[in-house]
Amino acid sequence: MADHVTLWHAAAYLNLAFLFAWAIALLAVTIVVARTRPMLGAVSGLLGLVSVLGIAFHWAFYYLPLASLAQEDDRDMAAHAAATYGDDVLLVVALLMFLVGTLLAVLTAGFGLWRAHALPWWSAIGLVVWLGYVFAGPEARLAALVNLVLLLPFVGV
């Protein structure tokens, strides 16, 4: 990463753009669900907010410190600082908001869209495959494309 700080910054900006797009998408889902299922829309919206905050924490605690540490001249000191980083309770809460909040937001959004009759029944197949892939899939560039393709049934909203 230290040899490609510019790419790291580009990835951080892409992640920030994703954060805004995710917030708008979850707001749209909440509006669609709340029209016919107000309580489910409120729960979906609240979990969506937790997810967006978790992703914002991830962005702030992951991209920003590592980018600043990568610019240090003393790489041994920067590596030591990065290795000791993460013993804070706030980081644990942020990680839980990022992982659990996002998973629950996707599940409640899918369930809410189904209960609001905004999604066809067969879209659940894509959600189940996506969930399986999230838990068992590799962390690679191809995995990101597969994740996007598996969410195509939600485009029909």
Stockholm file with secondary structure:
# STOCKHOLM 1.0

chainA/1-157         MADHVTLWHAAAYLNLAFLFAWAIALLAVTIVVARTRPMLGAVSGLLGLVSVLGIAFHWAFYYLPLASLAQEDDRDMAAHAAATYGDDVLLVVALLMFLVGTLLAVLTAGFGLWRAHALPWWSAIGLVVWLGYVFAGPEARLAALVNLVLLLPFVGV
#=GR chainA/1-157 SS CGGGHHHHHHHHHHHHHHHHHHHHHHHHHHHHHHHHCHHHHHHHHHHHHHHHHHHHHHIIIIIHHHHHHHTCSCHHHHHHHHHHCCCCHHHHHHHHHHHHHHHHHHHHHHHHHHHTTCSCTTHHHHHHHHHHHHHHCCSSHHHHHHHHHHTGGGGGC
#=GC SS_cons         CGGGHHHHHHHHHHHHHHHHHHHHHHHHHHHHHHHHCHHHHHHHHHHHHHHHHHHHHHIIIIIHHHHHHHTCSCHHHHHHHHHHCCCCHHHHHHHHHHHHHHHHHHHHHHHHHHHTTCSCTTHHHHHHHHHHHHHHCCSSHHHHHHHHHHTGGGGGC
//
